[in-house]
Amino acid sequence: MECACLGPLQRWKEAEACADAMAAHDAMTGTAHSGFTGHVCSPGGNGQNECPKYGSEASVISTCLQQMWNEGPPPQDPCNGDCFQKYGHFINMTNPKFKKVACGFAKPASGALWAVQNFSP
């Protein structure tokens, strides 16, 4: 894959508590993105990627985020509907409008780690 050639995103500290709350909400409901789509807190961001039910923080990075990146660029622009369902993680990670990201984590009693990444301009 060619270089996306984008600068790093800024850490969005003031939104991390909300990202944690969204991860906890999703772990409780067992449904990815339910906290984001349900607007359970703010600031929630303008896009979200999620790694549900992972074994460790390291596997979130080495497996989940890598799989999202490996989706690669979509074959069409704009990429809506089914296209976004297939390539949306990569689109969020490379959206030039997004300048900051808040990462949230929850580890319920089951021990499976839920991690969200909320993106914002």
Secondary structure, DSSP 8 states (H G I E B T S, - for coil): ---------EE-GGGHHHHHHHHHHHHHHT-TTHHHHTT-SSS--SEEEEEEEES-HHHIIIIIIHHHHHT-S-SSSS--THHHHHHHHHHHHH-TT--EEEEEEE--TT--EEEEEEEE-
